[in-house]
Amino acid sequence: MSVTGTGTVEVNPDRAILSIGVVTQAASAQLAVQENANSVSQVYSGLSGIGIDKKNIQTSYYNIYAMTTCCNGTPVITGYQVTNQIQVTVMATSQDTEQLGERAGQVIDVAVSNGANQVSGVQFTVGGSALQAAQQTALGDAAKDAAQQAHIIAAALNISVTGVVSVTTSPSYYPPVYYAQAFTSSASARTVISPPQSLTVTVTVQVVFSTA
């Protein structure tokens, strides 16, 4: 008898991952690169000023693009655009998810006030020991669910479960929650991010039972 068991556990998000970018344009590639580097350096400095560790800031995308226009069928370079996108990880300092949302909003505001002009979104997720504990609990629940189903089926068929032949586990699944963030140029605006109250960690097991 083959049975699939499922276990789910709700867990608080413990980090927010933000995608923040700086886009600059200039007549030459060198000037566009230099202006971009200056702006990104200011963003790094601003984030450091509110306690974001440099190890939690990583470059995720970098591009130099030649802007062109068409004149009599021949492309003509009119300038250059440089895009530098960074990934900022904001760690929760408590179980209060609203506090994590406020911190994420603060990071966006500080980045924008220091030169960032592109925010692609916010991703709330979980990792580390919290994720590991949730996975283990969900795995145990999935195994219990499979065993319970097997005994219910066996009772309905008037047979007995005599043992376990094999167990196959599927990777745990916990879809992160994404929030799109519209960019605003208003210096007085305060970005408000409302994170999910919980994330669902799901584990499935395929169990083959012997019967008699």
MARROKE-390579 format. One line per 2 residues: number of its first residue (from 1); for each residue x, y, z of N, C-alpha, C, O, CB. Coordinates in steps of 0.001 Angstrom, whole numbers, plus 500000, padded with zeros to 6 digits. Glycine has a CB too. Example, Ala and Ser with C-alpha at 12.3 -4.5 7.8 and 13.67 -1.06 7.14 Angstrom:
<nodes>
1 = 513190 494310 507800 512300 495500 507800 513200 496700 507800 514236 496681 508465 511308 495527 509046 | 512850 497750 507080 513670 498940 507140 512900 500030 507870 513409 501138 508039 514084 499402 505725
</nodes>
This chain:
<nodes>
1 = 500850 498811 500000 500000 500000 500000 500890 501244 500000 501783 501372 500837 499036 500003 501233 | 500645 502155 499065 501425 503394 498979 500559 504570 499396 499454 504752 498885 501976 503608 497545
3 = 501070 505370 500334 500305 506497 500873 501185 507746 500900 502382 507665 501178 499768 506174 502299 | 500588 508891 500611 501295 510176 500692 500799 510947 501907 499603 511201 502052 501093 511012 499393
5 = 501733 511315 502775 501387 512098 503952 501905 513520 503815 502945 513759 503202 501948 511446 505218 | 501168 514459 504392 501547 515875 504302 501580 516498 505687 500699 516263 506513 500569 516649 503393
7 = 502612 517297 505924 502717 518040 507178 502960 519505 506893 503784 519838 506041 503838 517474 508059 | 502261 520390 507588 502440 521831 507399 502661 522513 508741 502065 522134 509750 501219 522446 506681
9 = 503521 523519 508740 503810 524283 509948 503839 525767 509588 504438 526162 508588 505164 523835 510591 | 503191 526572 510407 503219 528017 510222 504408 528593 510998 504637 528238 512154 501877 528667 510689
11 = 505156 529478 510350 506332 530065 510984 506407 531542 510634 506051 531939 509525 507623 529333 510547 | 506867 532351 511569 507000 533787 511320 508150 534062 510360 509198 533425 510471 507217 534548 512640
13 = 507988 534991 509422 509130 535386 508594 510196 536012 509484 509873 536770 510399 508696 536377 507471 | 511467 535700 509222 512528 536267 510060 513482 537151 509268 514506 537591 509790 513309 535155 510732
15 = 513145 537410 508007 513988 538305 507208 513198 538845 506014 512265 538218 505513 515265 537566 506722 | 513607 540012 505591 513047 540634 504386 514206 540869 503428 515262 541362 503824 512285 541987 504716
17 = 514002 540514 502168 515033 540690 501146 514530 541731 500153 513508 541532 499496 515374 539331 500426 | 515251 542832 500049 514840 543941 499209 515745 544049 497988 516958 543864 498084 514853 545249 500002
19 = 515150 544348 496853 515898 544563 495621 515863 546057 495321 514820 546612 494979 515307 543721 494427 | 517020 546693 495457 517137 548148 495321 518160 548470 494247 519215 547838 494185 517535 548808 496670
21 = 517861 549447 493401 518780 549755 492306 519072 551240 492137 518326 552105 492596 518228 549224 491033 | 520172 551496 491469 520555 552854 491079 520748 552843 489567 521543 552063 489041 521867 553338 491831
23 = 520023 553704 488879 520132 553819 487426 520622 555219 487092 520014 556204 487510 518766 553521 486725 | 521724 555319 486334 522275 556611 485930 522443 556650 484423 522647 555620 483780 523624 556880 486630
25 = 522355 557851 483868 522559 558053 482439 523529 559212 482227 523496 560207 482951 521210 558324 481719 | 524385 559069 481230 525357 560122 480912 525772 560003 479450 525471 559016 478779 526604 560034 481843
27 = 526462 561020 478979 526879 561044 477580 527930 559982 477269 527977 559453 476158 527418 562413 477226 | 528776 559673 478260 529810 558650 478049 529634 557519 479040 529061 557704 480113 531221 559256 478180
29 = 530132 556340 478673 530041 555185 479563 530820 555447 480841 530366 555099 481931 530564 553915 478866 | 531983 556055 480712 532827 556313 481880 532124 557216 482885 532178 556981 484092 534150 556945 481451
31 = 531458 558259 482368 530764 559191 483261 529560 558515 483909 529301 558719 485095 530317 560451 482491 | 528826 557714 483146 527663 557017 483696 528083 556039 484785 527412 555914 485809 526905 556277 482586
33 = 529204 555342 484559 529728 554404 485551 530150 555138 486814 529866 554684 487922 530912 553617 484977 | 530828 556274 486652 531318 557024 487806 530165 557589 488634 530182 557521 489863 532239 558155 487349
35 = 529169 558147 487953 528016 558692 488670 527265 557593 489410 526788 557793 490527 527073 559412 487701 | 527168 556423 488768 526485 555302 489404 527245 554844 490647 526654 554597 491697 526329 554135 488413
37 = 528566 554737 490507 529392 554296 491640 529263 555262 492811 529208 554839 493965 530869 554172 491220 | 529215 556564 492512 529081 557559 493577 527744 557409 494307 527681 557476 495534 529212 558978 493000
39 = 526680 557204 493529 525349 557064 494128 525248 555786 494957 524708 555803 496063 524270 557067 493036 | 525766 554679 494426 525721 553408 495157 526520 553502 496442 526124 552950 497468 526255 552261 494287
41 = 527661 554210 496386 528473 554398 497588 527688 555161 498652 527796 554859 499840 529776 555146 497248 | 526901 556147 498230 526072 556903 499172 524977 556015 499762 524643 556127 500941 525445 558129 498477
43 = 524422 555133 498929 523392 554204 499419 523988 553285 500478 523392 553080 501535 522796 553369 498251 | 525166 552731 500190 525848 551865 501156 526083 552605 502469 525862 552062 503552 527189 551363 500581
45 = 526534 553854 502354 526832 554650 503548 525559 554908 504353 525559 554815 505580 527496 555987 503156 | 524480 555233 503647 523216 555487 504334 522693 554257 505051 522203 554351 506177 522183 555978 503354
47 = 522794 553095 504400 522322 551852 505016 523194 551468 506208 522700 550955 507213 522308 550711 503984 | 524479 551719 506085 525382 551461 507211 525010 552330 508396 525131 551912 509547 526844 551712 506808
49 = 524556 553543 508109 524190 554481 509173 522985 554048 509981 522798 554516 511104 523924 555823 508589 | 522161 553164 509433 521005 552665 510198 521226 551220 510647 520285 550525 511033 519715 552761 509351
51 = 522485 550780 510591 522830 549485 511173 522756 548290 510255 522757 547155 510733 521968 549237 512297 | 522690 548503 508936 522691 547371 508008 524124 546939 507752 524920 547707 507212 521981 547738 506673
53 = 524457 545712 508139 525815 545198 507969 526131 545028 506487 525278 544621 505698 525989 543856 508715 | 527378 545349 506123 527781 545259 504720 527644 543833 504182 527420 543642 502987 529222 545741 504556
55 = 527778 542834 505055 527659 541443 504604 526236 541116 504157 526013 540113 503479 528085 540486 505720 | 525270 541963 504536 523883 541759 504151 523493 542574 502919 522312 542718 502604 522976 542111 505302
57 = 524508 543107 502227 524270 543850 500989 525113 543207 499895 526335 543117 500016 524616 545379 501153 | 524462 542763 498835 525173 542099 497740 524704 542637 496398 523529 542955 496218 524967 540576 497802
59 = 525638 542733 495457 525269 543127 494097 524576 541954 493414 525113 540847 493385 526522 543582 493284 | 523387 542190 492865 522638 541124 492204 522569 541310 490688 522296 540362 489952 521237 541053 492771
61 = 522821 542545 490226 522751 542799 488787 523525 544074 488469 523439 545069 489190 521271 542915 488307 | 524286 544024 487371 525023 545209 486920 525021 545216 485400 525334 544208 484767 526492 545226 487481
63 = 524660 546373 484809 524557 546436 483360 524933 547824 482842 524544 548840 483418 523143 546069 482913 | 525698 547851 481740 525994 549084 481021 525325 548975 479661 525585 548042 478902 527547 549328 480886
65 = 524468 549931 479362 523651 549848 478157 523851 551095 477309 523749 552217 477806 522161 549671 478516 | 524134 550896 476035 524290 552011 475100 522915 552418 474582 522238 551627 473926 525235 551627 473918
67 = 522509 553627 474869 521222 554145 474392 521405 554646 472967 522354 555371 472667 520682 555287 475323 | 520496 554254 472105 520642 554626 470698 519353 555202 470140 518266 554999 470682 521071 553421 469871
69 = 519506 555923 469047 518379 556389 468266 518681 556057 466816 519840 555881 466440 518120 557922 468471 | 517661 555975 466022 517868 555577 464628 517800 556805 463721 516809 557535 463722 516815 554523 464195
71 = 518841 557017 462963 518902 558141 462027 519179 557594 460624 520266 557085 460353 520005 559177 462455 | 518197 557702 459745 518332 557184 458380 518694 555694 458371 519464 555229 457530 519397 557983 457617
73 = 518114 554957 459333 518343 553527 459375 519625 553101 460057 519906 551908 460174 518336 553005 458020 | 520409 554077 460509 521682 553765 461172 521591 554105 462650 521335 555261 462987 522855 554535 460512
75 = 521790 553141 463547 521743 553421 464990 522841 554416 465395 523997 554284 464992 521894 552107 465798 | 522461 555392 466183 523413 556385 466682 523369 556377 468202 522298 556505 468795 523097 557810 466123
77 = 524525 556229 468832 524590 556209 470298 524365 557617 470827 525059 558560 470445 525958 555648 470793 | 523381 557742 471716 523058 559046 472303 523532 559178 473747 523538 560277 474301 521565 559281 472241
79 = 523922 558085 474347 524384 558107 475729 524447 556696 476286 524246 555711 475576 523469 558980 476593 | 524734 556631 477583 524885 555320 478224 524087 555290 479524 523981 556279 480249 526385 555004 478498
81 = 523540 554125 479777 522793 553911 481020 523429 552784 481814 523717 551715 481276 521308 553592 480725 | 523643 553031 483090 524228 552027 483977 523206 551675 485061 522653 552553 485722 525565 552544 484614
83 = 522972 550384 485224 522058 549891 486258 522839 549027 487237 523485 548055 486846 520878 549086 485631 | 522775 549386 488491 523438 548622 489549 522376 548251 490573 521857 549116 491278 524617 549440 490212
85 = 522056 546968 490654 521004 546509 491562 521617 545734 492719 522447 544849 492512 519974 545633 490812 | 521212 546066 493920 521737 545386 495101 520611 544670 495844 519449 545072 495792 522444 546388 496036
87 = 520989 543614 496525 520045 542857 497352 520388 543110 498807 521503 542841 499256 520087 541324 497022 | 519416 543631 499535 519625 543970 500951 518784 543030 501811 517568 542942 501643 519254 545469 501238
89 = 519436 542340 502722 518732 541430 503631 518567 542095 504988 519544 542495 505622 519492 540083 503774 | 517327 542207 505419 517001 542813 506715 516571 541704 507654 515584 541017 507392 515878 543903 506582
91 = 517295 541520 508740 516993 540457 509691 516049 540946 510786 516170 542075 511261 518281 539918 510310 | 515118 540096 511178 514205 540435 512270 514953 540423 513597 515856 539613 513807 513013 539452 512314
93 = 514570 541321 514479 515200 541373 515800 514256 540859 516889 514622 540788 518062 515639 542806 516121 | 513035 540501 516482 512059 539968 517438 511037 539152 516662 511154 539005 515445 511362 541117 518254
95 = 510027 538616 517362 508955 537852 516731 507877 538763 516156 506904 538286 515572 508339 536888 517731 | 508047 540068 516319 507066 541041 515845 507253 541260 514347 508207 541915 513927 507196 542383 516619
97 = 506339 540711 513539 506479 540849 512086 506263 542286 511635 506839 542715 510636 505495 539930 511371 | 505436 543035 512364 505209 544432 511997 506507 545223 512113 506773 546115 511307 504115 545059 512887
99 = 507305 544893 513110 508592 545562 513287 509524 545279 512106 510276 546155 511677 509250 545113 514602 | 509469 544053 511587 510261 543695 510416 509809 544517 509210 510634 544977 508421 510144 542182 510118
101 = 508502 544696 509072 507973 545506 507986 508412 546955 508090 508765 547579 507089 506469 545429 507967 | 508389 547490 509309 508826 548874 509522 510303 549045 509178 510712 550054 508603 508574 549297 510977
103 = 511093 548034 509542 512520 548085 509258 512770 548044 507753 513637 548754 507243 513248 546927 509952 | 512012 547214 507047 512144 547130 505590 511781 548467 504947 512455 548921 504022 511249 546002 505025
105 = 510724 549087 505437 510324 550398 504925 511385 551445 505171 511637 552295 504318 509024 550836 505556 | 512013 551386 506345 513088 552330 506677 514265 552174 505720 514853 553162 505282 513558 552123 508129
107 = 514604 550919 505399 515714 550663 504469 515413 551277 503107 516289 551890 502498 515971 549142 504326 | 514188 551120 502626 513806 551694 501334 513924 553212 501377 514483 553819 500464 512369 551280 500954
109 = 513400 553825 502434 513430 555278 502544 514856 555821 502561 515168 556808 501894 512695 555720 503796 | 515717 555159 503337 517112 555619 503437 517834 555426 502110 518598 556294 501687 517859 554863 504561
111 = 517599 554302 501454 518249 554051 500165 517831 555096 499134 518670 555630 498409 517909 552639 499655 | 516531 555387 499073 516035 556374 498104 516579 557765 498404 516961 558493 497488 514502 556402 498106
113 = 516614 558134 499671 517110 559466 500031 518605 559613 499762 519127 560727 499736 516822 559753 501500 | 519289 558496 499562 520722 558540 499293 521073 558236 497831 522241 558034 497501 521432 557563 500194
115 = 520070 558203 496967 520380 558073 495546 519753 556897 494823 519795 556850 493594 521816 557985 495390 | 519174 555948 495536 518513 554823 494848 517269 555338 494133 516540 556167 494678 518135 553683 495858
117 = 517026 554858 492929 515841 555288 492179 515101 554112 491553 514327 554279 490611 516239 556276 491095 | 515351 552924 492089 514670 551730 491588 514488 550746 492750 515457 550337 493390 515477 551069 490411
119 = 513234 550376 493006 512924 549371 494024 512000 548352 493386 510855 548667 493060 512270 550014 495304 | 512496 547111 493202 511699 546124 492480 510733 545361 493354 509740 544840 492846 512592 545164 491800
121 = 510982 545275 494646 510056 544550 495507 510694 544090 496798 511895 544252 497017 509500 543371 494780 | 509862 543510 497648 510296 543004 498953 509858 541547 499070 508715 541204 498767 509706 543866 500127
123 = 510768 540708 499507 510478 539286 499682 510635 538929 501155 511688 539165 501747 511413 538405 498795 | 509581 538357 501749 509645 537911 503136 509835 536399 503158 509118 535662 502481 508362 538321 503919
125 = 510799 535950 503934 511094 534525 503972 511615 534144 505361 511588 534950 506291 512126 534148 502876 | 512084 532912 505481 512582 532418 506761 513784 531532 506495 513873 530912 505435 511478 531642 507543
127 = 514698 531466 507428 515891 530642 507246 516501 530277 508582 515920 530544 509633 516919 531364 506380 | 517677 529665 508539 518396 529328 509760 517697 528300 510618 517019 527405 510113 518620 530550 510557
129 = 517867 528434 511922 517334 527447 512864 515810 527426 512867 515209 526376 513095 517845 527734 514268 | 515179 528566 512618 513709 528616 512603 513157 527751 511474 512184 527020 511659 513212 530072 512447
131 = 513787 527843 510303 513353 527029 509173 513614 525553 509437 512767 524708 509147 514062 527471 507890 | 514789 525239 509989 515145 523849 510263 514156 523212 511244 513721 522078 511046 516576 523765 510821
133 = 513807 523944 512293 512854 523421 513281 511482 523195 512657 510824 522195 512940 512735 524383 514474 | 511052 524125 511808 509753 523982 511147 509750 522790 510202 508763 522059 510128 509398 525260 510380
135 = 510851 522587 509478 510958 521446 508560 510879 520121 509315 510213 519186 508871 512273 521520 507764 | 511556 520046 510450 511553 518810 511233 510165 518509 511785 509727 517359 511775 512562 518904 512379
137 = 509475 519536 512267 508121 519342 512788 507173 518916 511674 506363 518007 511852 507608 520630 513458 | 507279 519578 510525 506411 519242 509390 506679 517819 508898 505753 517111 508504 506619 520247 508239
139 = 507960 517400 508923 508305 516042 508507 507662 515006 509424 507114 514008 508955 509825 515861 508494 | 507733 515249 510736 507107 514338 511694 505602 514263 511498 505015 513184 511571 507420 514772 513115
141 = 504973 515416 511249 503522 515447 511020 503153 514717 509738 502120 514050 509673 503019 516895 510959 | 504006 514844 508706 503740 514168 507435 503791 512651 507610 502965 511929 507051 504753 514614 506364
143 = 504764 512172 508388 504882 510727 508637 503668 510213 509410 503133 509149 509099 506181 510413 509419 | 503238 510975 510419 502057 510582 511191 500813 510566 510309 499962 509688 510441 501849 511535 512381
145 = 500715 511535 509414 499576 511614 508508 499533 510393 507585 498469 509824 507342 499641 512908 507680 | 500701 510002 507075 500772 508824 506200 500354 507559 506951 499605 506735 506426 502200 508657 505636
147 = 500847 507413 508190 500512 506227 508988 499016 506177 509296 498392 505117 509241 501320 506216 510299 | 498452 507343 509621 497028 507400 509940 496190 507009 508718 495232 506244 508829 496639 508813 510430
149 = 496561 507537 507566 495826 507192 506344 495909 505693 506049 494918 505067 505672 496371 507992 505151 | 497107 505128 506226 497302 503704 505946 496405 502845 506823 495808 501879 506349 498766 503312 506153
151 = 496308 503195 508102 495484 502387 509017 493993 502563 508722 493214 501623 508881 495778 502769 510481 | 493596 503760 508295 492187 503978 507936 491826 503142 506705 490773 502506 506660 491914 505489 507666
153 = 492709 503155 505717 492471 502385 504491 492462 500880 504798 491624 500135 504290 493553 502713 503424 | 493405 500458 505632 493491 499036 505975 492237 498575 506700 491721 497489 506437 494728 498764 506841
155 = 491748 499411 507618 490539 499044 508357 489340 498934 507416 488501 498045 507566 490252 500075 509465 | 489270 499851 506441 488154 499824 505495 488202 498591 504603 487168 498091 504161 488160 501081 504639
157 = 489419 498105 504341 489585 496922 503481 489671 495626 504274 489836 494546 503707 490828 497071 502629 | 489557 495749 505610 489620 494580 506496 490959 493841 506374 491008 492611 506356 488468 493620 506179
159 = 492036 494620 506291 493382 494062 506289 494184 494766 507371 493698 495708 507997 494064 494215 504889 | 495415 494311 507593 496258 494897 508635 497545 495450 508041 498113 494887 507105 496579 493859 509716
161 = 497987 496557 508603 499297 497115 508242 500340 496379 509059 500274 496371 510288 499367 498673 508496 | 501318 495751 508380 502310 494938 509089 503698 495574 509167 504546 495113 509931 502423 493604 508425
163 = 503933 496615 508393 505260 497240 508442 505432 498284 507365 504520 498577 506592 506343 496194 508309 | 506645 498842 507338 506990 499871 506348 508016 499296 505390 509052 498781 505810 507537 501166 507034
165 = 507722 499387 504099 508635 498882 503079 509636 499959 502678 510832 499690 502562 507854 498393 501849 | 509150 501167 502468 510045 502264 502068 509414 503607 502389 508194 503730 502500 510377 502181 500563
167 = 510279 504624 502539 509820 505989 502793 510613 506934 501891 511842 506887 501853 509987 506377 504308 | 509899 507783 501176 510543 508786 500323 510037 510160 500729 508830 510392 500795 510261 508514 498808
169 = 510955 511061 500999 510567 512421 501384 510757 513365 500211 511678 513205 499410 511386 512905 502601 | 509884 514341 500121 510011 515394 499114 510595 516629 499778 510397 516837 500975 508633 515717 498450
171 = 511313 517451 499022 511884 518672 499603 510793 519536 500223 509697 519662 499676 512651 519474 498535 | 511103 520117 501352 510127 520994 501992 509910 522231 501126 510804 522663 500399 510593 521397 503416
173 = 508727 522781 501217 508360 523911 500371 507799 525024 501236 506850 524817 501992 507338 523489 499292 | 508378 526180 501124 507856 527333 501832 507928 528536 500897 508956 529210 500841 508647 527592 503154
175 = 506859 528815 500166 506895 529913 499201 507060 531256 499893 506250 531608 500750 505629 529919 498357 | 508102 532018 499535 508249 533353 500106 507135 534259 499608 506548 534011 498554 509624 533949 499755
177 = 506849 535291 500354 505792 536223 499986 506429 537483 499417 507311 538075 500038 504888 536557 501206 | 505982 537889 498239 506545 539056 497566 505578 540234 497644 504361 540075 497554 506874 538728 496097
179 = 506157 541411 497814 505381 542635 497764 506037 543573 496759 507222 543886 496873 505275 543296 499170 | 505265 544017 495781 505799 544998 494842 505835 546347 495542 504953 546664 496340 504946 545063 493532
181 = 506844 547130 495245 506989 548424 495893 507125 549515 494844 508101 549544 494094 508201 548429 496840 | 506154 550406 494791 506227 551510 493840 507208 552557 494345 507238 552869 495535 504833 552137 493613
183 = 507994 553086 493450 508973 554097 493828 508310 555460 493919 507533 555842 493044 510133 554133 492825 | 508614 556180 494962 508112 557542 495101 509275 558481 495321 510211 558156 496051 507098 557650 496258
185 = 509224 559631 494703 510327 560589 494812 510103 561597 495925 510932 562480 496141 510516 561318 493498 | 508995 561471 496627 508697 562406 497698 509591 562156 498901 509586 561067 499475 507232 562305 498101
187 = 510357 563168 499277 511301 563018 500390 510579 562874 501717 511127 562316 502668 512250 564209 500447 | 509331 563381 501787 508593 563331 503048 507785 562050 503204 507276 561758 504286 507675 564522 503153
189 = 507670 561295 502131 506867 560071 502179 507563 559008 503016 508786 558876 502977 506602 559539 500760 | 506772 558252 503774 507302 557171 504586 506761 555864 504035 505549 555657 503976 506931 557349 506089
191 = 507661 554993 503636 507247 553727 503043 506711 552793 504115 507370 552549 505126 508414 553070 502296 | 505519 552277 503887 504887 551354 504830 504826 549965 504180 504238 549803 503111 503448 551854 505239
193 = 505424 548983 504818 505419 547612 504347 504694 546743 505377 505052 546737 506555 506869 547101 504098 | 503682 546016 504928 502937 545128 505825 503300 543687 505506 502804 543132 504525 501400 545353 505692
195 = 504157 543066 506317 504583 541686 506045 503502 540684 506396 502581 541012 507145 505851 541359 506818 | 503592 539455 505867 502640 538408 506252 502860 538020 507706 503983 538081 508207 502780 537166 505334
197 = 501805 537627 508374 501922 537219 509771 502642 535884 509907 503260 535608 510936 500545 537132 510412 | 502561 535049 508860 503234 533758 508921 503480 533231 507513 502861 533677 506547 502404 532749 509739
199 = 504397 532276 507419 504687 531557 506188 504398 530078 506436 504518 529607 507567 506173 531783 505727 | 504023 529350 505407 503691 527936 505556 504814 527057 505024 505185 527148 503854 502379 527613 504833
201 = 505350 526206 505891 506359 525219 505497 505641 523888 505312 504973 523405 506226 507518 525105 506568 | 505780 523298 504130 505084 522055 503806 506075 520951 503460 507012 521172 502693 504112 522274 502643
203 = 505870 519760 504023 506711 518593 503736 505786 517424 503388 504772 517215 504054 507647 518237 504962 | 506133 516666 502351 505362 515471 501997 506259 514238 502042 507453 514312 501750 504724 515624 500593
205 = 505666 513103 502411 506391 511830 502416 505560 510793 501683 504335 510769 501799 506706 511361 503868 | 506226 509947 500939 505580 508821 500242 506005 507561 500986 507189 507228 501020 505983 508756 498692
207 = 505050 506864 501576 505350 505675 502379 504671 504447 501776 503476 504458 501479 504894 505876 503847 | 505460 503394 501602 504913 502119 501135 504836 501177 502334 505853 500849 502944 505790 501501 499979
209 = 503608 500744 502664 503382 499863 503804 503149 498422 503310 502582 498202 502240 502169 500360 504648 | 503595 497468 504105 503258 496071 503840 501965 495755 504572 501706 496302 505644 504411 495104 504286
211 = 501163 494889 504008 499878 494545 504613 499663 493023 504604 500365 492285 503913 498727 495255 503864 | 498703 492589 505366 498367 491165 505424 496887 491002 505684 496396 489876 505770 499187 490443 506512
</nodes>
